[in-house]
Amino acid sequence: MRKHLTLPLFALLMSVMLSACGFKLRGLYDVPEALRQVALVTASQPSQIEPELRRALEINGIDISTSARYQLEVLQERHNRRTATLTGDADASEYELRSEVSFRVIDRQRDNLALMPERTITIERVYSNEASNITASASHENLIRHQMQQDMAQQIVRQYLSIKPGS
């Protein structure tokens, strides 16, 4: 009978300890009330960062609304791939993926005052190319690109949350 009580009690104790030490799942932040609504504008159509940025904002309880006081503007996106290393036969053995996103935050109630002037986030990743398995290499590249978009979206959300509302 005691074995049945021990596991739930242990799980409850661990969850209390984790919450007491400030543990949170990755990507979850304390959002000030004033920043819980934002307008999201992207210059690139279609935007590669927008789906991940929307997801990161919504996960953190930030509503995307065209009537919000603050506007997060994705000004420019650049994504490219280049050969990082070559084999002896001059085939690509590694590729470098690079993504850059420029953004800013404005206060629409204060004549579009830039609360956060233009900033650029750059992420680079290198991955091995398997010439014998092109399908695996292509899916690996897609996975890495997706992870890069997630990382950039998290960085943008963190920087958005660093602004001082109404100041």
N, C-alpha and C positions, 0 to 999 in steps of 0.2 A: 504494500500500500504506500509506503514512504517513497518508493522509486517514482510513482506517478506524481507525487507532489514536488519532488526535487527538481525535475526538469523545468516545469513552468515557473517555479520560484527562482531558479537560476536565470532563466530568460528575462524575467521581470527585473531582477537585480541588475543584470547587464544593461538592460535598456535604460534604467534609471541612472546608472553610472555613466553611460555614454552621453546621455542628454545633460547630465550635470557638468561634464567636462567641456561642453560646448560643441560636441561632435555633430556635424551635419553632413548630409549626403552632398557629394560634389555638385556644385552649381546652384545650391540653395543659399540665398543670402537674406539678411534682414533688410527689408525694403522700407524706407521712410514713407509715410503716408503720402507726402507731396509727390513722390516719384512713382506711385503705383499706376499711373496712366501715362502713356507716351504715344506720340504720333510717330510712325515709322515711314521714312521716305527713302527710296533707293533710286540712284541715278541710272544704274545699269538695268536693262531689261533684256533678257531675264537675269536676275541676280542670283549668283551661286550662294551668297552668304545669307540672303533673306530668309529662306526656310529655317535654317539653324538658328538665326537670330530671333525670329518669331518664337520658336520653340523655347529657347533659353529665357526670353522675357516672360513668356506665359508660365513656364515651370516655376518661376520666382514670384508669380502672382502679380505681374505687371500687365495691365490691360493695354492692348493696342487700340487706340481710338483716334479718329481724325480730329476730334475736338479737344484733345489733350493740350495742356499748357506747354509742355515740353515736347520738342521734336528732335528725334534722333535721325540724322541724315547720313546715309551711306553715300559718300560723294564719288568714290571711284573704287573699282575692283580690278586687280590684275592677277592673272593666274598663268603660270607657264611651267614648262618642263624642258630641261636641257640634259644632255648627256654628261654625266659626272666622270665616269671612267670607261675606258675601252679595253676590249680583250686584245690579244695578239693579232687576231684576224680583223681588227678594226670594227668589231661589233660592240654595241653598247652593253656593258656589264652592270652599270649602275646609272640610274637617273636621279636628278635632283628636281623636286617639285618645289615651287615657290609661289606663295600667295601673299598679296598685299591688299589691305582694305583701308581706305581713308574715310573718316567720319567726323562729325561734330554734333554738338547738342546746342539747340537754341531755345530761348524763352520767348514764345510767341506773344505773351502778354506784355512784354517789354520791348516792343519794336524789333523782334527777332534778334535780341541781344545774344551773342555767342557765350553761353555759360561754359562751354568747353570748345575752345578753338580747334581747328582741324588737327586731327591726330592720325597717324598711320601705324597700323599693326602689320608686321611682316613675320611670316612663318615659313621655314624651309625644312624639308625632309628629304632624305636620300634613301632609295630602296634598290635592291638587287633585281636585275632583269634576268629572267630565265629564258634564254633564246629557244630552248627545247620545249617550253610550255608557255606559249604566248597568251593563252586564255588565263592561266593562273597569274601571270604578270599583270595583265590588264585588270583583273578583278582586285589584285593587290593594290594597284595604283588607285583604283576607285575607292577602296577602303581607306587608304591613307589620305586621299583628298577629303573624304567625308570627315575623318578625324580632325584634319586641319581646319575645316569649316567649323566644327564644334568648338575647337580650342579658340579660334578667333571670335566666335560668338560669345563665349564665356568671358574673354578679355574685354570685349565691348560692353557687356553687361556690368562687369566689375567697374569699369571706368565711368559708365553712366551713373552707377550708384555712388560714385565718389563726389559727384557735384553737390554743392550746397544749395538746396532749394530756396528760391525767393531772395537770394543774396545778390 
